[in-house]
Amino acid sequence: MTTEKYSDLLIVGGALSLDVGDQPHLTNTRASIAQDVKHMLMESGLVTKLLAQRSIPLRADVYTEMELLIETDTRLVPGTIKLDTSNPAYITINAITFEFGLINTEVDYAAPTS
């Protein structure tokens, strides 16, 4: 049985997710860690650096900075963070937690279209 150790409010599409009674949904364990990793990257400003960066080598440097930042989360096994940057609209982040196994999340960084 998995304990609900890391609990957080669920954020979906940048907004707080509410139930029919306007009470916030909660997330826990792996999903909470994945959400924290996603928000860590977004708040760091590294995702924004990708929008203006067209140089492939300099983009690779930003991806390395992202991996190093994610490595600072003590709930993740060092060396297991992998970024999939093959899709031009988002980055997929895979990592292994010490307690709950694999996490997977995406960070959308495509410029909004009109």
N, C-alpha and C positions, 0 to 999 in steps of 0.2 A: 504494500500500500504506500502510495506517494503522499507525503505530507504537503500541505499547502503552505510552504514556507515563505515565499516571496509574493506578497499580494500587492496589487496596485489597481488604480482605476483604469478601465479599458478605454483607450483612445482609438477611434476609427476615423480615418480620413481627416485627421487633424482636430477632431472634435470629441468631446466626452460622449461616450455611448450610454444612452439612457433607456430604461425599460418603459413599459406602458404607464407605470406610476411615477415617471420622471425621477426614478432612483438610478444612480449610476451602476453600470455593470462592473463587475470586478474581474480581474485576470490574476492568475497565480502561476507559480513554479516556472516551467519553461517559457510559457507565453509572456510572463512578466519580465523575465530576463531578456527575451528577444525584443520586447517593447523598449526596455531600458537601453539596449544596445542601439536600436534605431534612433531613439531620441538623443542619445549621446552624440551620434554622428551629426544629426541635424543641428543640434545646438553648438557643435564645435565650429561650424562655419566651413568645414572641409567639403561638404556637399555643394555649397554655394561656389566654392573655388572651381569646381568642375564645370559650371555653367559657362564661365568665361574662358576656360582653358582649352585651346585647340591643339596645342603641341602634345603629341603622343608621349614623348618621354616625360614631360612635366605632369601629364595626367597620371602616368605610372607613379610618379613621386607622391601625388595626392593619395592614390590608392594605398601606397605603402604607409603614409601617415595615418590613414584610416585603420589599417590593420594594427599598427602600433597603439593607436588609441583604444581600440577594442580590446587589445591584450591587457590593458590596465584593469579590466573588470576581473576581480578576484574570483568570481563564480565560474569563470571559463578556464578550460585547460589551455595553458600556453602552447602555442604552436599549432593549434587546431583551427584557427580562424582562416577562412577562405572567402575571398570576394569573387563573385562571378560578375564580370563587367561586360559580358557579350551582348546584352540587350542595351540599346541606346537610351531607353527610357528609365531604367532603374538598375540598382546594384542589388544583387542577392548576396546575403551574408549567411554563411554556415559556420557553426562553431559547436564544440562539445563542452557541455557543462560538467562540473565535477559530480553533481548529484542527480541530474535529470536527463543526461544524454544529449542528443543532437538538438540544436535550435536552428531555425531557419526563418529569416525575415527579409523584407525588401525595403529599400529606400528609394523613393521616386525622386529623380533629380532632373527630369526633362522640363524644359522651359514650357510654361503654359501656352497653349495655342488659342488664338481667337477665332 
